Amino acid sequence: MLGGLWRFVDRVRELESLREYSSCFRALVLYLYGPEGCGKTRLLREFISRFDRFFGDDAIAVYIDAIEGHDIMRAIASSSSISRILNIFEVGLEVSRDLIQQGIPLGQALSKSLSLLIDRVAEKAFRKSLEDKFILVVVDDDARVISLDRIDWYVKWLYELK
């Protein structure tokens, strides 16, 4: 273990595939699946942490943990500087406040407020023209909170957010 976390090894090909897929700058949904415990979450978090190095300052990646109940620091992660991240935490709480007050867990509220979250993150992170900017949003474990019989609806809804 390294710094309390397992070292990230032997996933270069997967990271490169995610980078290539993301570099096409198209509004497409990628549904990543695999057996529980195979490292999907770790791969996604590692990709988010390297996102700035891959795409520079005109890009931002936001990670949402759909199963996180209350802790905003665990529910959202970002590729960017701490000031951008704090803005994203603030926006996340703002856009999901109504759903949270209805008793919906934080991560699920964030995933349901995705279009508003994307708009507000773009506005706060870039503060200028969004032309030539790139925003990647990763929603992890959405199938667990939405249920498998509704995941097709959710993916179609994501496509309509373009």
C-alpha positions, 0 to 999 in steps of 0.5 A: 500500500502507498499512502493508505491506498493501493498503488495503481498498477497495470491499468495503463491501457484502460487509462489510455482508452478513457483518454482517447475516448474522452479526447474525441470531445463528443457528447456521448455516454460511456457506460463502464461495467464489470464485476463488483470489486474489479476496480472500476471506481479506482480506475475512474478516480485515477482518470479524474486525478490525471485529467488536467494533465491529459487535457489542460486548463480548458477542461474539467472533470467532475466525479459523482459517487451516486451512493454517497449519503451525506459527505460532500467531500466523498460525493464529489471529486474533481480534476482541478485546483482546490478553488475550483473544487470548492466551487464545485462542492458549493454548486453540488450542494446548491443544485441538490438541496431540494432533493436532499430535503426530500430525503434523497441521499446526496450522491443520488440527488447529485446524479438526478441534478446532473444537467443543472450541475453541469451548467453551474460547474461550467459557469463557475469553473470557466467564468468566460466563454464556454467555447472550446471548453471540455467538461467530463462528468463521471457518475459512479454506481448510478445503477445501484441507486437507479436500479437495473430496470431503469438504467436504460431510461437514465442513459437515454436521459443523459443523451438528451442532456447534450 
